[in-house]
Amino acid sequence: MGLLGKLVKFLLGPCLKPTTTGGDSESLGPYGVSAATVGVSALAHDLFNFEITSQVPEGLSQHVVSSKKAQANWYRKLVEAWREAQPPPRTAEEAARFVIQTLNRQQKAVEGLLAFYGLPLPHTVVQVPAEVPTSWPQGVQFEFQTLPVDARAVADGDGLTVYVSTADPTESSRVPNEVLMAAVRRAKARAKKNYTKANELHKKITDAGYRVLNIQNEEILARKCRIRLRGIDAPENAMPYGQEAKQELVRLLEGKCLRVLVYGEDQFERTVADLHCNGIFVQEELLKKGAAWHYAAYDQRPEFARWEKEARRRRVGLWASSNPEKPWEWRKHRRGGRS
């Protein structure tokens, strides 16, 4: 056995041993062995081979439509992640999760590679429950990461639409099968330049609350999510300082990926959340800039009141006005006095 074979056997140990699951109907991977054993060993072999030769495996292009250069970039990332993994994946489920997490913004790469190695697809991967971080504020139910924010998706000073990659482990198991299949058929239609069919399939995807985004020349299937920032209320767009508040939120978020801490939903089915990006707590920044009021009726965190008080004292943002109208009162008057 050569050095490469010894290294693979050392890393993978038990998962290289033959296993039987009963029956010849078990699906076979590209290496001619059962999907239960091919995935991890073949992936490890190809990663070490790539590290030595910089060559991606033969036959991969039958499962993905990307260029050899793009494929090499995927394997480069996987090699780096494998080197850092402690311990490396030892089961098909772990290997699938490893690929999903490493290439979480590259939907085509994820699905193609998993199919190539006979590993579980994203929507079938069982998620490992994560420990609840002790740093979460009281009332937070869970968190997720977004794709980069488009400035056009910011509706006003306290609301926006974000997209979450379905390759993210927290999202992959939630994707409806019909959405996933529509995304696969759309990719095939585009590869055949059947753009009419591709557009029809994309409409089905968007109608279901998802969208295929092109980010850095990679198509990503993503879930659409409307966000309402918790604990603040910015001036409405038509109010004095409304446009300035909106632009302040755009300045903070445009092009950035967000960490979203979710509390629940409001009456308009928007996700009520805290937002963080690049080490900044977004609500804190908006309050200190005078771009929003503390919405004390729905959030009693004392630091929010303190940040608003500081902005009032400095007369920044909306507090440059001597008597700014509260946005909840403005909305009430627009509705004819109804609360």
FIBA-698285 format. One record per residue: x, y, z of N, C-alpha, C in turn. Coordinates in steps of 0.2 Angstrom, whole numbers, padded with zeros to 4 digits, always signed. Atoms other than C-alpha are relative to their C-alpha. Last residue first. Layout:
// residues N
XYZXYZXYZ
...
This chain:
// residues 339
-0006+0002-0003-0275+0256+0086+0003-0006-0004
+0000+0007-0003-0288+0264+0076+0007-0002+0002
+0000+0000-0007-0287+0283+0075-0001-0007+0003
+0006-0003-0003-0291+0285+0057-0001-0001+0007
+0005+0005+0001-0278+0272+0050-0007+0003+0003
+0001+0001+0007-0266+0287+0046-0006-0005-0001
+0004-0005+0003-0268+0293+0064-0001-0001-0008
+0007+0000-0003-0263+0276+0071-0004+0006-0003
+0004+0006+0003-0248+0275+0059-0007+0000+0002
+0001-0001+0007-0241+0292+0065-0005-0005-0004
+0006-0005+0000-0244+0287+0083-0001+0003-0007
+0006+0003-0002-0233+0272+0080-0006+0004+0000
+0002+0004+0006-0220+0282+0071-0006-0004+0001
-0001+0008-0001-0218+0294+0085-0003-0003-0005
+0006+0004-0001-0218+0312+0079+0002-0007+0001
+0002+0005+0006-0202+0322+0081-0006-0004+0002
+0006+0004-0002-0203+0337+0093-0002-0005-0005
+0001-0002-0007-0187+0348+0093-0006-0005+0003
+0006-0003+0000-0180+0340+0077-0002+0001+0008
-0001-0007+0002-0162+0336+0078-0006+0004+0000
+0000-0004-0006-0168+0320+0087+0002+0007-0001
+0006-0003+0000-0171+0312+0070-0001+0004+0006
+0005+0003+0004-0153+0310+0068-0007+0003+0001
-0002+0003+0006-0142+0317+0082-0006-0003-0004
+0004-0003+0005-0148+0329+0096+0003-0003-0007
-0005-0002+0005-0133+0323+0107-0004+0004-0006
-0004-0005-0003-0145+0321+0122+0005+0004-0005
+0004-0005-0001-0158+0312+0111+0005+0006+0003
+0002-0003+0006-0145+0300+0105-0004+0007+0001
-0007-0003+0002-0139+0296+0123-0001+0004-0007
-0001-0005-0004-0157+0293+0128+0006+0004-0002
+0004-0006+0002-0160+0282+0114+0001+0006+0003
-0002-0002+0007-0145+0271+0118-0004+0006-0003
-0006-0004-0002-0150+0271+0137+0003+0002-0007
+0002-0006-0003-0168+0265+0132+0006+0005+0001
+0004-0003+0006-0161+0251+0121-0002+0007+0003
-0005-0003+0004-0149+0246+0136-0003+0004-0006
-0003-0006-0002-0163+0244+0147+0005+0003-0004
-0007+0000-0002-0171+0230+0137+0003+0007+0002
-0002-0004-0006-0190+0233+0138+0007-0001+0002
-0007+0002-0002-0195+0227+0121+0002+0005+0005
-0001+0006+0001-0213+0228+0114+0007-0003+0002
+0006+0004-0001-0220+0243+0121+0001-0007-0001
+0001+0003-0007-0203+0250+0123-0006-0004+0001
+0007+0002+0000-0200+0253+0104-0002-0004+0007
+0001+0007-0004-0184+0262+0106-0007-0001+0001
+0002+0000-0006-0185+0275+0092+0001-0006+0004
+0006+0003-0003-0175+0275+0077-0002+0001+0007
+0003+0002+0006-0161+0283+0066-0007-0004+0002
+0006-0004+0001-0154+0293+0080-0004-0002-0006
+0000-0005+0005-0137+0287+0077-0006+0004-0001
-0005-0005-0002-0136+0278+0094+0001+0005-0006
+0002-0005-0006-0152+0270+0091+0005+0005+0001
+0005-0004+0002-0147+0263+0074-0003+0005+0005
-0003-0005+0004-0130+0257+0080-0006+0005-0002
-0004-0005-0004-0138+0248+0094+0002+0005-0004
+0004-0004-0004-0151+0240+0083+0003+0005+0004
+0003-0005+0005-0138+0234+0071-0005+0004+0004
+0007+0001-0002-0127+0225+0084-0004+0006-0003
+0004-0006-0002-0110+0227+0075-0007-0003+0002
-0001-0002-0007-0097+0213+0075-0004+0006+0003
-0007-0002-0001-0096+0212+0056+0001+0003+0007
-0004+0001+0005-0115+0210+0056+0007+0003+0001
-0007-0001-0001-0128+0207+0069+0004-0001-0006
-0005+0001+0006-0147+0208+0068+0007+0002+0002
-0006-0004-0001-0160+0205+0082+0005-0001-0006
-0006+0003-0002-0176+0197+0076+0005+0006+0002
-0003-0005-0005-0194+0197+0073+0006-0002+0002
-0004+0002-0005-0198+0187+0057+0003+0005+0004
-0007-0002+0001-0212+0194+0047+0004-0003+0006
-0004+0006+0002-0228+0185+0046+0007+0002-0001
-0001+0000+0008-0238+0202+0046+0004-0006-0002
+0007+0001+0003-0245+0199+0064+0001+0000-0008
+0005-0005-0001-0227+0197+0070-0006-0001-0003
+0003-0004+0006-0216+0182+0070-0005+0005+0003
+0007+0002+0002-0204+0174+0083-0002+0004-0006
+0004+0000-0006-0188+0179+0093-0007-0003-0002
+0007+0000+0001-0175+0175+0080-0004-0001+0006
+0003+0003-0006-0157+0180+0081-0007+0001+0000
+0007-0002-0002-0150+0184+0064-0002-0004+0006
+0002+0005-0005-0132+0184+0060-0006+0002+0002
+0002-0001-0007-0130+0194+0044-0001-0006+0004
+0004+0006-0003-0120+0193+0028-0002+0001+0007
-0002+0004-0006-0115+0210+0021-0004-0006+0002
-0006+0004+0002-0117+0218+0004+0003-0005+0005
+0000+0002+0008-0128+0232+0010+0007-0004-0001
+0001+0007+0002-0131+0231+0029+0002-0002-0007
-0002+0005-0004-0125+0246+0038+0000-0007-0003
-0007-0001-0001-0127+0259+0024+0003-0006+0005
-0003+0002+0006-0144+0252+0020+0008+0000+0001
+0000+0007-0001-0149+0254+0038+0003-0003-0006
-0004+0002-0005-0144+0272+0037+0001-0008+0001
-0007+0000+0002-0152+0274+0021+0005-0002+0005
+0000+0006+0005-0169+0269+0028+0007+0000-0003
+0000+0006-0004-0167+0281+0043+0001-0006-0005
-0006+0000-0003-0163+0295+0031+0001-0006+0004
-0005+0002+0005-0178+0291+0020+0007+0000+0003
+0001+0007+0001-0189+0292+0036+0005-0003-0005
-0005+0004-0002-0182+0308+0043-0001-0008-0002
-0006-0004-0001-0199+0317+0042+0006-0005+0002
+0000-0005-0006-0212+0304+0038+0007+0004+0000
+0004-0007+0002-0216+0296+0021+0001+0005+0006
-0003-0004+0006-0203+0282+0023-0003+0006-0001
+0003+0003+0006-0210+0277+0041+0003+0005-0006
+0005-0004+0004-0199+0283+0055-0002-0003-0006
-0002-0005+0004-0190+0269+0063-0005+0004-0003
+0005-0002+0005-0197+0258+0077+0003+0006-0003
+0000-0007+0002-0185+0248+0088-0006+0002-0005
-0001-0005-0006-0186+0233+0100+0001+0007-0003
+0004+0000-0007-0185+0219+0087+0002+0006+0004
-0005+0000-0006-0180+0222+0069-0003+0001+0006
+0002-0006-0004-0193+0216+0057+0005+0000+0006
-0003-0001-0007-0186+0203+0044-0003+0007+0003
+0001-0007-0002-0194+0196+0029+0001+0001+0007
+0003-0001-0007-0187+0179+0024+0000+0007+0001
+0001-0007-0001-0184+0171+0006-0003+0001+0008
+0007-0001-0003-0176+0154+0006-0001+0008+0001
+0000-0004-0006-0161+0152-0006-0007+0001+0003
+0007+0000-0002-0156+0141-0020+0000+0002+0007
+0002+0002-0007-0139+0147-0025-0007+0000+0001
+0008+0000-0001-0132+0149-0043-0001-0003+0007
+0003+0007-0003-0113+0152-0042-0007+0001+0001
+0000+0005+0005-0105+0166-0053-0002-0007+0002
-0007+0002+0002-0100+0176-0038+0000-0006-0005
-0005-0004-0004-0118+0176-0032+0007-0003-0001
-0007+0001+0003-0132+0171-0044+0005+0004+0004
-0004-0006+0001-0148+0169-0034+0006-0002-0003
-0007+0002+0002-0161+0155-0036+0003+0007-0001
-0002-0003+0006-0177+0160-0026+0007-0003-0001
-0007+0001+0001-0188+0153-0012+0002+0004-0007
-0004-0004-0005-0205+0157-0005+0008-0001-0001
-0001+0004-0006-0215+0144-0014+0004+0003+0005
+0007+0000-0003-0221+0156-0027+0000-0004+0006
+0001-0007-0004-0202+0160-0030-0007+0000+0003
-0005+0000-0006-0198+0141-0034-0002+0007+0004
+0002+0005-0005-0213+0139-0045+0004+0001+0006
+0006-0003-0002-0208+0155-0055-0003-0005+0006
-0002-0005-0006-0191+0148-0056-0006+0003+0003
-0002+0003-0006-0198+0133-0065+0002+0005+0005
+0006+0003-0003-0207+0143-0078+0001-0003+0007
+0004-0006-0003-0191+0154-0081-0007-0003+0004
-0004-0002-0006-0181+0138-0084-0004+0005+0004
+0001+0005-0005-0194+0132-0096+0003+0001+0006
+0007-0001-0001-0193+0148-0106-0002-0005+0005
+0001-0005-0005-0174+0148-0104-0007+0001+0001
+0007+0000+0000-0171+0131-0113-0003+0005+0005
+0002-0006+0003-0153+0134-0116-0007+0001-0001
+0002+0001+0007-0149+0116-0113-0003+0006-0003
-0006+0003+0003-0139+0120-0097-0002-0001-0007
-0005-0006+0001-0153+0132-0092+0006-0003-0004
+0003-0004+0006-0166+0118-0093+0005+0005-0002
-0001+0004+0006-0154+0106-0082-0003+0004-0006
-0008+0000+0002-0152+0120-0069+0001-0004-0007
-0002-0006+0003-0171+0122-0069+0007+0001-0003
+0002+0000+0007-0174+0104-0067+0001+0007-0003
-0004+0004+0004-0163+0104-0052-0002+0000-0007
-0007-0003+0000-0171+0119-0044+0004-0004-0005
+0001-0006+0005-0189+0112-0048+0007+0003-0001
+0000+0003+0007-0183+0096-0039-0001+0005-0005
-0006+0002+0002-0178+0106-0024+0000-0003-0007
-0004-0006+0001-0194+0116-0023+0007-0003-0002
+0002-0003+0006-0205+0100-0025+0004+0006-0002
-0003+0004+0005-0195+0092-0011-0002+0003-0007
+0005+0004+0003-0199+0106+0001+0003-0004-0006
+0002-0002+0006-0183+0113+0009-0005-0005-0003
+0007-0004+0001-0183+0111+0027-0002+0001-0007
+0005+0005-0002-0169+0098+0029-0007+0003-0001
+0000+0005+0005-0156+0110+0020-0006-0005+0001
+0005-0001+0005-0160+0125+0031-0001-0006-0005
+0006-0001-0004-0150+0122+0047-0006+0001-0005
+0002+0005-0003-0136+0114+0037-0007+0001+0004
-0002-0001-0008-0134+0129+0026-0003-0006+0003
-0005+0004-0002-0136+0123+0008+0002+0000+0007
+0003+0006-0001-0153+0131+0007+0005-0006+0001
-0002+0006+0005-0144+0147+0007-0003-0006+0003
-0004+0004-0004-0154+0161+0017+0001-0006-0004
+0000+0007+0003-0161+0176+0009+0005-0004+0003
-0007+0003+0000-0165+0193+0017-0001-0007-0003
+0001+0007+0002-0180+0205+0016+0007-0003-0001
-0004+0002+0007-0179+0221+0025-0002-0007-0001
+0002+0006+0003-0187+0231+0040+0003-0002-0007
+0000+0005-0005-0183+0244+0053-0002-0007-0003
-0005+0000-0005-0178+0259+0043+0000-0005+0005
+0001-0006-0003-0188+0255+0027+0006+0000+0006
+0006-0004+0002-0189+0242+0014-0001+0006+0004
+0001-0004-0006-0171+0236+0013-0007+0004-0001
+0004+0004-0004-0171+0223-0001-0002+0003+0007
+0007-0001+0002-0165+0236-0014-0005-0004+0005
+0003-0006-0003-0149+0237-0004-0007+0001-0002
+0001-0004+0005-0146+0218-0007-0003+0007+0002
+0006-0004+0001-0140+0209+0008+0001+0005-0006
-0001-0007+0000-0126+0196+0007-0007+0004-0002
-0004-0001+0005-0133+0178+0011+0001+0008+0000
+0003-0002+0006-0140+0176+0028+0005+0000-0005
-0004-0004+0003-0135+0166+0044-0003+0002-0007
-0002+0003+0006-0147+0158+0056+0005+0006-0003
-0003-0005+0004-0152+0159+0074+0002-0003-0007
-0005+0003+0004-0164+0151+0086+0003+0005-0004
+0002+0007+0001-0178+0154+0099+0006-0004-0004
-0002+0003+0007-0172+0170+0106-0001-0007+0000
+0006+0000+0005-0183+0175+0121+0002-0002-0007
+0006+0004-0002-0169+0180+0133-0005+0001-0005
+0005-0004-0004-0154+0187+0124-0006-0004+0002
+0006-0003+0003-0142+0174+0117-0004+0004+0005
+0000-0007+0002-0125+0173+0124-0006+0003-0003
+0002-0004-0006-0128+0156+0132+0000+0007-0001
-0006-0004-0003-0127+0148+0115-0003+0004+0006
+0003-0007+0000-0141+0134+0113+0006+0005+0003
+0001-0002-0006-0131+0118+0109-0003+0008+0000
-0005-0004-0003-0134+0112+0092-0001+0002+0007
+0003-0006-0004-0145+0098+0087+0006+0004+0003
-0002+0001-0007-0136+0087+0074-0002+0006+0004
-0004-0005-0004-0146+0088+0058+0002-0002+0007
+0003-0001-0007-0152+0073+0048+0005+0005+0004
-0005+0001-0005-0146+0075+0030-0004+0002+0007
+0001+0006-0004-0161+0071+0018+0005+0000+0006
+0007+0000-0003-0164+0089+0011-0001-0007+0004
+0001-0004-0006-0145+0091+0008-0007-0001+0004
+0002-0006+0002-0143+0075-0002-0002+0005+0005
+0007-0003+0000-0135+0060+0006-0001+0007-0002
+0002-0002-0007-0119+0054-0001-0007+0003+0001
+0005+0004-0003-0116+0044-0017-0002+0002+0007
-0002+0004-0005-0100+0052-0020-0005-0005+0003
-0006+0003+0003-0105+0060-0037+0003-0005+0005
+0002+0005+0005-0122+0064-0030+0006-0004-0003
+0004+0005-0004-0115+0073-0015-0002-0005-0005
-0005+0004-0003-0103+0082-0027-0003-0005+0005
-0004+0004+0004-0116+0088-0038+0005-0004+0003
+0004+0005+0003-0128+0094-0025+0004-0005-0004
+0002+0004-0005-0115+0104-0016-0004-0006-0002
-0006+0004-0002-0106+0111-0031-0003-0005+0005
-0001+0005+0005-0123+0117-0038+0006-0005+0002
+0005+0005+0000-0128+0125-0022+0001-0005-0005
-0001+0002+0007-0112+0135-0019-0005-0006-0001
+0003-0005+0004-0115+0146-0004+0000-0002-0007
+0007-0002-0002-0113+0132+0009-0003+0005-0004
+0002-0003+0006-0097+0124+0001-0007+0003+0001
-0006-0002+0004-0088+0119+0017-0002+0005-0006
-0003-0006-0004-0104+0117+0027+0005+0003-0003
+0005-0005+0000-0113+0106+0014+0003+0006+0004
+0000-0003+0006-0097+0096+0011-0005+0006+0000
-0007-0003+0001-0094+0092+0029+0000+0004-0007
+0000-0006-0004-0113+0088+0032+0006+0004-0001
+0005-0004+0003-0112+0075+0018+0000+0007+0003
-0003-0003+0006-0096+0068+0025-0005+0005-0004
-0005-0005-0002-0104+0067+0042+0003+0003-0006
+0004-0006-0003-0120+0058+0035+0005+0005+0002
+0003-0003+0006-0109+0046+0025-0003+0006+0002
+0006+0003+0003-0099+0042+0040-0002+0004-0006
-0001+0007+0000-0081+0045+0047-0006-0004-0003
+0006+0003+0000-0079+0064+0044+0001-0008-0001
+0003-0001+0006-0062+0071+0050-0007-0005-0001
-0003+0005+0005-0059+0072+0068-0003+0001-0007
-0002+0005-0006-0055+0086+0071-0006-0003+0003
+0005+0004-0003-0057+0094+0054+0003-0004+0005
+0002-0003-0007-0044+0107+0050-0005-0004+0004
-0006+0000-0004-0035+0097+0036-0002+0003+0007
-0002+0006-0002-0052+0093+0029+0006+0000+0005
+0005+0002-0005-0057+0111+0028+0001-0007+0003
-0002-0004-0006-0041+0115+0018-0005-0001+0006
-0006+0002-0003-0044+0101+0007+0002+0004+0006
+0001+0006-0003-0062+0105+0004+0006-0003+0003
+0003-0002-0007-0058+0123+0000-0001-0006+0004
-0004-0003-0004-0046+0117-0013-0003+0002+0006
-0004+0005-0003-0058+0104-0020+0005+0004+0005
+0004+0004-0005-0071+0118-0023+0005-0005+0004
+0001-0004-0005-0058+0129-0032-0004-0003+0006
-0006+0000-0003-0053+0115-0043+0000+0004+0006
-0001+0007-0003-0071+0112-0048+0006+0000+0004
+0004-0001-0006-0072+0131-0052+0000-0007+0004
-0003-0005-0005-0057+0130-0063-0004+0000+0006
-0006+0003-0004-0063+0114-0071+0003+0004+0005
-0006+0001+0003-0079+0123-0076+0005-0004+0004
-0005-0005-0001-0096+0121-0069+0007-0002-0003
-0001-0004+0007-0110+0110-0076+0006+0005+0001
+0000-0007+0000-0109+0097-0062+0001+0003-0006
+0005-0002-0005-0113+0078-0061-0001+0008+0001
+0006+0003+0001-0105+0072-0077-0006+0002+0005
+0003-0005+0005-0091+0085-0075-0007-0003-0002
+0004-0005-0004-0086+0074-0060-0004+0005-0004
+0007+0001-0001-0081+0060-0071-0004+0005+0004
+0004+0001+0006-0063+0060-0068-0007-0001+0001
+0001+0006+0002-0057+0067-0051-0004-0001-0007
+0007+0003-0003-0051+0084-0049-0001-0007-0003
+0004+0002+0005-0032+0087-0052-0007-0002+0003
+0004-0006+0002-0021+0098-0042-0005-0002-0005
+0000-0001+0007-0009+0083-0041-0003+0006-0003
-0006+0002+0003-0004+0081-0023+0001+0002-0007
-0005-0003-0004-0018+0090-0014+0007-0001-0003
+0000-0007+0002-0030+0084-0027+0006+0004+0003
-0003+0000+0006-0025+0066-0023+0000+0007-0003
-0008+0001+0000-0027+0069-0005+0003+0000-0007
-0002-0006-0003-0045+0076-0008+0008+0000+0000
+0000-0005+0005-0049+0062-0020+0003+0006+0002
-0005+0002+0005-0044+0048-0008+0000+0006-0005
-0007-0001-0003-0054+0057+0006+0005-0002-0005
-0001-0007-0001-0070+0058-0005+0007+0002+0003
-0002-0003+0007-0068+0040-0011+0001+0008+0001
-0006+0002+0003-0067+0034+0007+0002+0003-0006
-0005-0003-0004-0081+0045+0014+0007-0002-0003
-0001-0007-0001-0093+0041+0001+0006+0003+0003
-0004-0004+0005-0090+0024-0005+0001+0007+0002
-0007+0000-0001-0095+0014+0010+0004+0004-0004
-0001+0000-0007-0114+0017+0013+0008+0000+0001
+0000-0007-0003-0116+0022-0005+0002+0000+0007
+0006-0003-0003-0111+0004-0010+0000+0007+0003
+0002+0003-0007-0097+0001-0021-0006+0003+0003
+0002+0007+0001-0094+0004-0040-0001-0004+0007
-0006+0004+0000-0083+0020-0039-0003-0008+0001
-0004+0000+0007-0097+0031-0046+0006-0004+0001
-0003-0006+0001-0109+0027-0031+0005-0001-0006
-0007+0000+0001-0120+0012-0031+0002+0007-0001
-0002-0004+0005-0138+0011-0024+0008+0000+0000
-0004-0006-0003-0142-0004-0013+0003+0004-0006
+0004-0005+0003-0154-0016-0023+0003+0007+0002
-0004-0003+0005-0142-0030-0020-0003+0006-0003
+0003-0001+0006-0149-0034-0003+0005+0003-0005
+0005+0005+0002-0144-0033+0015-0003+0002-0006
+0006-0002-0002-0135-0019+0023-0006-0004-0002
+0006+0003+0004-0118-0026+0022-0006+0003+0003
+0006+0001-0004-0102-0017+0028-0005-0002-0005
+0006+0001+0003-0084-0017+0021-0006-0001+0005
+0001+0007-0001-0071-0009+0032-0007-0001-0004
-0002+0003+0006-0066+0009+0025-0001-0008+0000
+0004-0001+0006-0077+0017+0038+0002-0003-0006
+0005+0005+0001-0068+0009+0052-0004+0001-0006
+0001+0005-0004-0052+0019+0050-0006-0005-0002
+0007+0003+0000-0055+0034+0040-0001-0006+0004
+0005-0005-0002-0039+0044+0044-0007-0003+0001
-0001-0003-0007-0027+0030+0045-0005+0005+0002
+0002+0005-0004-0034+0021+0029+0000+0002+0007
+0007+0001+0001-0033+0037+0019-0002-0005+0005
+0003-0006-0003-0015+0040+0025-0008+0000+0000
-0001+0000-0007-0010+0022+0021-0003+0006+0004
+0005+0005-0003-0018+0023+0004+0001-0001+0007
+0006-0002+0001-0008+0039+0000-0005-0004+0003
+0001-0005-0005+0008+0032+0006-0007+0003+0001
-0004-0006+0000+0007+0017-0005-0002+0005+0006
+0004-0006+0000+0000+0000+0000+0004+0006+0000
